[in-house]
Structures are given as structure tokens and as C-alpha cells.
Amino acid sequence: MRRTETTRRGALAATGAAAAALLTGGCARDAAPRGREGSAADAAAAAVRAEAGLRKRSARARVTLLAHYDAVIAAHPAAAGRLEPLRDAVARQADALRGQGAAVRAAAPPAVPAERGAALKALAAEERRGTDAHTAALLDAPPELARLLASVAAAGAAHVYLLTEGSAG
């Protein structure tokens, strides 16, 4: 619960800073020559496009990872019991990232190694790449999307652990 309070406190601080910036910007805009009103609308539209692009890229990465899970499960059915809960979590993450957006196509999953340990190691490496990408995307994400990306990155880190050190086989 303490972590939530810190998040709320940070969100309130950010909201206060944004409100101050809007108020200051509003005063400055009144003194600006006519024709600049569109720049605020343009900036808002650009922010919406940037968020949509970030969402789409993040969702595509999860959908591609989902295809990788499916390929490993198909190649190594004995690992299905271990992988299906992780695969289901990735599917839910992809749905959450996709949101109201259009369908997202996955890149083709890589070839799955014939040896089960190597296949799990490759899957863990893919999870790690996704975790790193979602963590890096936090810098450009608006608050709501940033919280979702942080959650997806944390889940990906847990998956990496479970795929590598968390279980012997």
C-alpha cells in the first residue's frame, strides 16, 4: 500500500506541475500574437499520436513474444505446463496494451531450438529484451501508459527468472 501512496503523491506532484505550466503557458499565450492557438492543439494531437505509436509498438512486442511462447510449446509439449501460465499472462498484457486499438500483427517467431533447455533460454532472452524495451519506453510514456508498461516490464522480469533460475527444468 505504501507504494501506491508514493505513486499517488508523484502523480499529484506531476499534476500540480502540469497545472502550473498550463497556467503559466495560458498567460503567455494571451500575450502572443494571433494564430498560435493552433500550436497547443497540434502539440496535443502529436502527444496522442506518440502515445498510440508507443502502445502499438509495445503491443506488437508482446504479440510477437506470445507467438514465441506458442512456438516453444508446440516444439516442446512437455514444457506446456510450465509455460502456459506465462503465455496466458503475456496474452493479457498484449490485450491491455492494445486497448481500444486495432489488431496488431506479430513478427514471425524465431526457430525454436530442438533442445528444451536452449529453447527456454531463447524464450527468456526474448522476455528480457521486451522487459528492457518496456522499461526504456517509460521515459516517453504518459502516466497511465507508463504504469502499464512498468507492470508489464516487472512481469517480464519475473518470467525471465522463472524461465532461467526459478526452476530446474
C-alpha positions in Angstrom: 0.0 0.0 0.0 2.8 2.4 0.7 4.0 2.0 -2.9 0.5 3.2 -4.1 0.7 6.3 -1.9 4.1 7.2 -3.3 2.6 6.7 -6.8 -0.3 8.9 -5.9 1.9 11.5 -4.4 4.1 11.5 -7.5 1.0 11.7 -9.7 -0.3 14.7 -7.7 3.0 16.4 -7.9 3.1 15.9 -11.7 -0.4 17.1 -12.0 0.4 20.2 -10.0 3.4 20.9 -12.1 1.4 20.4 -15.3 -1.4 22.7 -14.0 1.2 25.4 -13.2 2.7 25.0 -16.6 -0.7 25.3 -18.2 -1.5 28.4 -16.2 1.8 30.0 -17.0 1.5 29.0 -20.6 -2.0 30.3 -20.7 -0.8 33.7 -19.6 2.0 33.8 -22.1 -0.4 32.7 -24.9 -2.7 35.6 -24.2 0.2 38.0 -24.9 1.2 36.0 -28.0 0.1 37.1 -31.5 -2.9 35.6 -33.0 -2.6 32.3 -34.9 -0.6 30.5 -32.2 -3.7 28.9 -30.7 -3.3 26.0 -33.1 0.1 25.1 -31.7 -1.4 23.8 -28.4 -3.9 21.7 -30.4 -1.1 20.5 -32.6 1.0 19.5 -29.6 -1.9 17.7 -28.1 -2.5 15.8 -31.3 1.2 14.9 -31.6 1.1 13.6 -28.0 -1.9 11.4 -28.8 -0.2 10.1 -31.9 3.0 9.4 -30.0 1.1 7.5 -27.3 -0.7 5.5 -29.9 2.5 4.6 -31.6 4.2 3.6 -28.3 1.2 1.5 -27.4 1.2 -0.2 -30.8 4.9 -1.0 -30.6 4.6 -2.3 -27.1 1.6 -4.4 -28.0 3.4 -5.8 -31.1 6.3 -6.8 -29.0 4.0 -8.7 -26.6 2.2 -10.4 -29.5 5.5 -11.4 -31.0 6.5 -12.8 -27.7 3.2 -14.7 -27.5 4.0 -16.3 -30.8 7.4 -17.3 -29.5 5.7 -18.9 -26.5 3.3 -20.8 -28.8 6.2 -22.0 -30.9 8.2 -23.3 -27.9 5.1 -25.0 -26.5 4.4 -26.7 -29.9 8.1 -27.8 -30.2 8.3 -28.9 -26.6 4.9 -30.1 -25.4 6.4 -31.4 -22.1 7.1 -27.8 -21.2 3.5 -26.7 -21.7 2.5 -27.0 -18.1 5.3 -24.6 -17.1 4.9 -22.2 -20.0 1.1 -21.8 -20.4 0.6 -19.6 -17.3 3.4 -17.3 -18.5 2.0 -17.4 -22.1 -1.5 -16.5 -20.7 -0.1 -13.6 -18.8 1.7 -12.3 -22.0 -1.7 -12.6 -23.9 -3.4 -10.5 -21.2 -0.6 -7.9 -21.4 -0.9 -7.7 -25.2 -4.6 -7.1 -24.8 -4.1 -4.4 -22.2 -1.5 -2.7 -24.3 -3.6 -2.9 -27.5 -6.6 -1.4 -25.6 -9.1 0.0 -28.0 -6.6 0.0 -30.8 -6.6 -2.0 -34.0 -5.3 -5.5 -34.2 -1.5 -5.9 -34.0 0.4 -8.4 -36.1 3.3 -10.2 -34.7 6.7 -10.7 -36.3 7.5 -14.3 -37.1 8.9 -16.1 -34.1 12.4 -17.4 -34.4 13.1 -21.0 -35.0 12.9 -23.0 -31.8 16.0 -24.9 -30.7 15.5 -28.7 -30.6 16.9 -28.9 -27.1 14.4 -27.9 -24.4 16.9 -26.0 -22.3 18.1 -24.0 -25.2 14.5 -23.2 -26.2 13.7 -21.9 -22.7 16.9 -19.9 -22.7 16.0 -18.3 -26.0 12.5 -17.5 -24.7 14.0 -16.0 -21.6 16.2 -13.8 -23.7 13.2 -12.6 -25.7 11.4 -11.8 -22.4 14.5 -9.9 -21.3 14.6 -7.8 -24.5 10.9 -7.0 -24.1 11.4 -6.0 -20.4 14.3 -3.7 -21.4 12.3 -2.1 -24.2 9.2 -1.5 -21.9 11.5 0.0 -19.2 13.1 2.3 -21.7 9.7 3.3 -23.1 8.7 4.6 -19.6 10.6 7.8 -20.3 8.3 8.8 -23.2 5.0 7.4 -21.9 2.2 9.4 -20.3 1.4 8.4 -16.7 -1.3 5.8 -17.3 0.6 4.1 -20.1 3.8 4.3 -18.0 2.2 2.4 -15.1 1.0 -0.3 -17.5 4.5 -0.5 -19.1 6.1 -0.7 -15.7 3.8 -3.5 -14.8 4.5 -5.4 -18.0 8.2 -4.9 -17.5 8.0 -6.2 -14.0 6.0 -9.3 -15.1 8.6 -9.9 -17.9 11.4 -9.8 -15.3 9.6 -12.4 -13.2 9.1 -14.5 -16.3 12.8 -14.3 -17.1 13.6 -15.5 -13.6 11.0 -18.4 -13.8 12.4 -19.4 -17.2 16.0 -19.4 -16.1 16.8 -19.7 -12.4 13.4 -20.1 -10.9 13.0 -23.8 -11.8 15.4 -26.5 -12.7 13.6 -27.8 -15.7 
